[in-house]
Amino acid sequence: MKRFQMSKEEYEAIKAAEKATEDKNVSKRLRVLMLRYEGYRVIEVAKIMGINRSTFYLLYKRYKEEGLERFAQNNYKGGNHQALTDAQEQEILNEFEKKAQEGQIITAQEIKAAFDKVRGKDTGRGYIYMLLERHGWRKVMPRSKHPKAASEEACEASKKLSKVWRKPEKTCPRTPKEKCD
């Protein structure tokens, strides 16, 4: 008995699943199995598909253990890893939005404390800043005046200065033959 055996029915099912899938990673895994059934050696399959031999063995083992249905699924779960749902986040932010509209200053620390209370565990400050950005909040800090702004007296004094036009003094000519006195 061969180490890697597959029946004709299994091969046909794999071939149909490979044609039906739109996921390139699943398609590649299925093609690995198809090539092995078609008579290629493991080293040849690995070279053709651009994978390591050990990857082939892992894929074949997984196929035998899980079956075609599970093997042909993409298990990658990327995307948004939010701690709470959008509705829960919005509910927390609505309380702070009311305070902001009343003119109170709200800090990320206060929002973090409320968020941690609802969530039941500590959350990083970076997550809170991403949460605020995701919901369209922006950082606004009140500043009474610019730190490098001139005083009001200096501004008034500059308005009173008159514009004086004068002719510039004669400068040296640019040619080296002529000399300046």
C-alpha positions as YAML, in Angstrom:
chain: A
units: angstrom
residues:
- id: 1
  name: MET
  ca: [0.00, 0.00, 0.00]
- id: 2
  name: LYS
  ca: [1.30, 3.42, -0.97]
- id: 3
  name: ARG
  ca: [1.86, 6.15, 1.60]
- id: 4
  name: PHE
  ca: [-0.26, 8.67, -0.30]
- id: 5
  name: GLN
  ca: [-3.31, 7.00, -1.67]
- id: 6
  name: MET
  ca: [-6.35, 8.67, -3.08]
- id: 7
  name: SER
  ca: [-9.29, 7.19, -4.91]
- id: 8
  name: LYS
  ca: [-10.56, 8.37, -8.29]
- id: 9
  name: GLU
  ca: [-13.72, 9.72, -6.56]
- id: 10
  name: GLU
  ca: [-11.62, 11.74, -4.12]
- id: 11
  name: TYR
  ca: [-9.57, 13.14, -7.01]
- id: 12
  name: GLU
  ca: [-12.72, 14.14, -8.91]
- id: 13
  name: ALA
  ca: [-14.17, 15.81, -5.79]
- id: 14
  name: ILE
  ca: [-10.92, 17.73, -5.24]
- id: 15
  name: LYS
  ca: [-10.86, 18.76, -8.91]
- id: 16
  name: ALA
  ca: [-14.47, 20.03, -8.69]
- id: 17
  name: ALA
  ca: [-13.75, 21.90, -5.46]
- id: 18
  name: GLU
  ca: [-10.67, 23.51, -7.04]
- id: 19
  name: LYS
  ca: [-12.71, 24.72, -10.02]
- id: 20
  name: ALA
  ca: [-15.47, 26.03, -7.75]
- id: 21
  name: THR
  ca: [-13.28, 28.01, -5.37]
- id: 22
  name: GLU
  ca: [-12.30, 31.61, -5.95]
- id: 23
  name: ASP
  ca: [-9.76, 31.69, -3.12]
- id: 24
  name: LYS
  ca: [-6.25, 31.35, -4.53]
- id: 25
  name: ASN
  ca: [-4.84, 29.85, -1.31]
- id: 26
  name: VAL
  ca: [-7.46, 27.10, -1.20]
- id: 27
  name: SER
  ca: [-6.95, 26.49, -4.91]
- id: 28
  name: LYS
  ca: [-3.21, 26.07, -4.36]
- id: 29
  name: ARG
  ca: [-3.73, 23.55, -1.55]
- id: 30
  name: LEU
  ca: [-6.11, 21.52, -3.69]
- id: 31
  name: ARG
  ca: [-3.74, 21.58, -6.68]
- id: 32
  name: VAL
  ca: [-1.01, 20.13, -4.46]
- id: 33
  name: LEU
  ca: [-3.21, 17.08, -3.83]
- id: 34
  name: MET
  ca: [-4.21, 16.82, -7.47]
- id: 35
  name: LEU
  ca: [-0.60, 16.80, -8.66]
- id: 36
  name: ARG
  ca: [0.28, 14.03, -6.23]
- id: 37
  name: TYR
  ca: [-2.62, 11.93, -7.50]
- id: 38
  name: GLU
  ca: [-1.47, 12.54, -11.09]
- id: 39
  name: GLY
  ca: [1.79, 10.74, -10.33]
- id: 40
  name: TYR
  ca: [4.23, 13.49, -9.43]
- id: 41
  name: ARG
  ca: [6.67, 12.76, -6.63]
- id: 42
  name: VAL
  ca: [6.54, 14.86, -3.45]
- id: 43
  name: ILE
  ca: [9.75, 16.71, -4.35]
- id: 44
  name: GLU
  ca: [8.38, 17.52, -7.82]
- id: 45
  name: VAL
  ca: [5.05, 18.73, -6.42]
- id: 46
  name: ALA
  ca: [6.89, 20.95, -3.93]
- id: 47
  name: LYS
  ca: [9.07, 22.41, -6.68]
- id: 48
  name: ILE
  ca: [6.13, 23.01, -9.06]
- id: 49
  name: MET
  ca: [3.95, 24.63, -6.41]
- id: 50
  name: GLY
  ca: [6.74, 26.57, -4.74]
- id: 51
  name: ILE
  ca: [6.30, 25.02, -1.31]
- id: 52
  name: ASN
  ca: [8.51, 23.06, 1.03]
- id: 53
  name: ARG
  ca: [8.31, 19.26, 1.20]
- id: 54
  name: SER
  ca: [7.26, 19.45, 4.84]
- id: 55
  name: THR
  ca: [4.38, 21.72, 3.81]
- id: 56
  name: PHE
  ca: [3.20, 19.05, 1.40]
- id: 57
  name: TYR
  ca: [3.20, 16.45, 4.17]
- id: 58
  name: LEU
  ca: [1.29, 18.80, 6.48]
- id: 59
  name: LEU
  ca: [-1.31, 19.55, 3.79]
- id: 60
  name: TYR
  ca: [-1.83, 15.89, 2.98]
- id: 61
  name: LYS
  ca: [-2.14, 14.98, 6.66]
- id: 62
  name: ARG
  ca: [-4.64, 17.78, 7.19]
- id: 63
  name: TYR
  ca: [-6.67, 16.65, 4.19]
- id: 64
  name: LYS
  ca: [-6.83, 13.08, 5.50]
- id: 65
  name: GLU
  ca: [-7.76, 14.16, 9.05]
- id: 66
  name: GLU
  ca: [-10.27, 16.89, 8.24]
- id: 67
  name: GLY
  ca: [-11.76, 15.78, 4.96]
- id: 68
  name: LEU
  ca: [-12.35, 17.80, 1.82]
- id: 69
  name: GLU
  ca: [-15.04, 20.15, 3.16]
- id: 70
  name: ARG
  ca: [-12.92, 21.46, 6.01]
- id: 71
  name: PHE
  ca: [-9.69, 21.38, 4.01]
- id: 72
  name: ALA
  ca: [-11.20, 23.52, 1.24]
- id: 73
  name: GLN
  ca: [-12.17, 26.32, 3.64]
- id: 74
  name: ASN
  ca: [-10.05, 29.38, 4.17]
- id: 75
  name: ASN
  ca: [-9.40, 29.56, 7.90]
- id: 76
  name: TYR
  ca: [-7.79, 32.99, 7.80]
- id: 77
  name: LYS
  ca: [-9.76, 35.33, 10.00]
- id: 78
  name: GLY
  ca: [-8.30, 38.73, 9.34]
- id: 79
  name: GLY
  ca: [-9.92, 42.09, 9.62]
- id: 80
  name: ASN
  ca: [-11.26, 44.07, 12.49]
- id: 81
  name: HIS
  ca: [-10.45, 42.85, 16.00]
- id: 82
  name: GLN
  ca: [-12.76, 45.10, 17.98]
- id: 83
  name: ALA
  ca: [-13.25, 44.48, 21.66]
- id: 84
  name: LEU
  ca: [-16.90, 45.60, 21.53]
- id: 85
  name: THR
  ca: [-19.45, 45.89, 18.75]
- id: 86
  name: ASP
  ca: [-19.93, 49.18, 16.92]
- id: 87
  name: ALA
  ca: [-23.23, 49.72, 18.72]
- id: 88
  name: GLN
  ca: [-21.62, 49.24, 22.15]
- id: 89
  name: GLU
  ca: [-18.79, 51.60, 21.26]
- id: 90
  name: GLN
  ca: [-21.22, 54.20, 19.96]
- id: 91
  name: GLU
  ca: [-23.29, 53.92, 23.15]
- id: 92
  name: ILE
  ca: [-20.23, 54.74, 25.27]
- id: 93
  name: LEU
  ca: [-19.22, 57.62, 23.00]
- id: 94
  name: ASN
  ca: [-22.75, 59.10, 23.00]
- id: 95
  name: GLU
  ca: [-22.44, 59.86, 26.72]
- id: 96
  name: PHE
  ca: [-19.23, 61.77, 26.10]
- id: 97
  name: GLU
  ca: [-20.66, 63.51, 23.04]
- id: 98
  name: LYS
  ca: [-23.40, 65.04, 25.22]
- id: 99
  name: LYS
  ca: [-20.76, 66.33, 27.65]
- id: 100
  name: ALA
  ca: [-18.73, 67.75, 24.76]
- id: 101
  name: GLN
  ca: [-21.73, 69.59, 23.35]
- id: 102
  name: GLU
  ca: [-22.28, 71.15, 26.77]
- id: 103
  name: GLY
  ca: [-18.75, 72.56, 26.53]
- id: 104
  name: GLN
  ca: [-16.98, 70.20, 28.92]
- id: 105
  name: ILE
  ca: [-13.46, 69.08, 28.14]
- id: 106
  name: ILE
  ca: [-13.20, 65.33, 27.58]
- id: 107
  name: THR
  ca: [-9.94, 63.43, 27.76]
- id: 108
  name: ALA
  ca: [-8.98, 60.09, 26.29]
- id: 109
  name: GLN
  ca: [-8.28, 58.96, 29.85]
- id: 110
  name: GLU
  ca: [-11.95, 59.42, 30.81]
- id: 111
  name: ILE
  ca: [-13.12, 57.56, 27.71]
- id: 112
  name: LYS
  ca: [-10.61, 54.78, 28.43]
- id: 113
  name: ALA
  ca: [-11.92, 54.42, 32.01]
- id: 114
  name: ALA
  ca: [-15.52, 54.11, 30.78]
- id: 115
  name: PHE
  ca: [-14.49, 51.70, 28.05]
- id: 116
  name: ASP
  ca: [-12.54, 49.53, 30.52]
- id: 117
  name: LYS
  ca: [-15.51, 49.49, 32.89]
- id: 118
  name: VAL
  ca: [-17.87, 48.18, 30.20]
- id: 119
  name: ARG
  ca: [-15.33, 45.76, 28.78]
- id: 120
  name: GLY
  ca: [-14.22, 44.44, 32.15]
- id: 121
  name: LYS
  ca: [-10.48, 44.59, 31.50]
- id: 122
  name: ASP
  ca: [-7.72, 47.06, 30.77]
- id: 123
  name: THR
  ca: [-7.44, 48.51, 27.27]
- id: 124
  name: GLY
  ca: [-4.44, 50.28, 25.80]
- id: 125
  name: ARG
  ca: [-4.53, 54.00, 25.08]
- id: 126
  name: GLY
  ca: [-3.70, 53.34, 21.42]
- id: 127
  name: TYR
  ca: [-6.89, 51.33, 21.06]
- id: 128
  name: ILE
  ca: [-8.90, 54.25, 22.44]
- id: 129
  name: TYR
  ca: [-7.31, 56.65, 19.95]
- id: 130
  name: MET
  ca: [-8.13, 54.24, 17.09]
- id: 131
  name: LEU
  ca: [-11.68, 53.93, 18.44]
- id: 132
  name: LEU
  ca: [-12.10, 57.70, 18.42]
- id: 133
  name: GLU
  ca: [-10.70, 57.99, 14.90]
- id: 134
  name: ARG
  ca: [-12.96, 55.16, 13.69]
- id: 135
  name: HIS
  ca: [-16.03, 57.02, 14.99]
- id: 136
  name: GLY
  ca: [-15.03, 60.36, 13.49]
- id: 137
  name: TRP
  ca: [-13.78, 62.12, 16.61]
- id: 138
  name: ARG
  ca: [-10.84, 64.47, 16.40]
- id: 139
  name: LYS
  ca: [-8.40, 65.84, 18.91]
- id: 140
  name: VAL
  ca: [-9.15, 69.46, 19.80]
- id: 141
  name: MET
  ca: [-7.15, 71.21, 22.46]
- id: 142
  name: PRO
  ca: [-8.11, 74.71, 23.57]
- id: 143
  name: ARG
  ca: [-5.25, 77.21, 23.57]
- id: 144
  name: SER
  ca: [-5.73, 80.75, 24.74]
- id: 145
  name: LYS
  ca: [-3.05, 82.17, 22.45]
- id: 146
  name: HIS
  ca: [-0.15, 81.12, 20.33]
- id: 147
  name: PRO
  ca: [3.01, 80.77, 22.40]
- id: 148
  name: LYS
  ca: [5.03, 82.89, 19.95]
- id: 149
  name: ALA
  ca: [2.33, 85.50, 19.41]
- id: 150
  name: ALA
  ca: [3.33, 89.13, 19.81]
- id: 151
  name: SER
  ca: [1.77, 91.15, 22.57]
- id: 152
  name: GLU
  ca: [-1.17, 93.42, 21.79]
- id: 153
  name: GLU
  ca: [1.01, 96.50, 22.34]
- id: 154
  name: ALA
  ca: [3.48, 95.29, 19.70]
- id: 155
  name: CYS
  ca: [0.65, 94.63, 17.25]
- id: 156
  name: GLU
  ca: [-0.81, 98.11, 17.75]
- id: 157
  name: ALA
  ca: [2.62, 99.73, 17.42]
- id: 158
  name: SER
  ca: [3.27, 97.98, 14.11]
- id: 159
  name: LYS
  ca: [-0.06, 99.24, 12.71]
- id: 160
  name: LYS
  ca: [1.00, 102.83, 13.37]
- id: 161
  name: LEU
  ca: [4.25, 102.60, 11.43]
- id: 162
  name: SER
  ca: [4.17, 104.52, 8.17]
- id: 163
  name: LYS
  ca: [5.53, 103.09, 5.01]
- id: 164
  name: VAL
  ca: [8.64, 104.94, 3.91]
- id: 165
  name: TRP
  ca: [9.97, 104.44, 0.43]
- id: 166
  name: ARG
  ca: [13.56, 105.17, -0.34]
- id: 167
  name: LYS
  ca: [15.89, 104.55, -3.19]
- id: 168
  name: PRO
  ca: [18.53, 101.90, -2.56]
- id: 169
  name: GLU
  ca: [22.18, 102.93, -2.54]
- id: 170
  name: LYS
  ca: [24.26, 102.36, -5.64]
- id: 171
  name: THR
  ca: [25.95, 98.97, -5.64]
- id: 172
  name: CYS
  ca: [29.07, 97.74, -7.39]
- id: 173
  name: PRO
  ca: [28.67, 96.73, -11.02]
- id: 174
  name: ARG
  ca: [28.90, 93.08, -11.71]
- id: 175
  name: THR
  ca: [31.64, 93.23, -14.32]
- id: 176
  name: PRO
  ca: [35.20, 92.88, -13.00]
- id: 177
  name: LYS
  ca: [36.63, 95.66, -15.28]
- id: 178
  name: GLU
  ca: [34.73, 98.44, -13.56]
- id: 179
  name: LYS
  ca: [35.84, 99.39, -10.06]
- id: 180
  name: CYS
  ca: [33.77, 100.80, -7.23]
- id: 181
  name: ASP
  ca: [34.98, 103.80, -5.28]
...
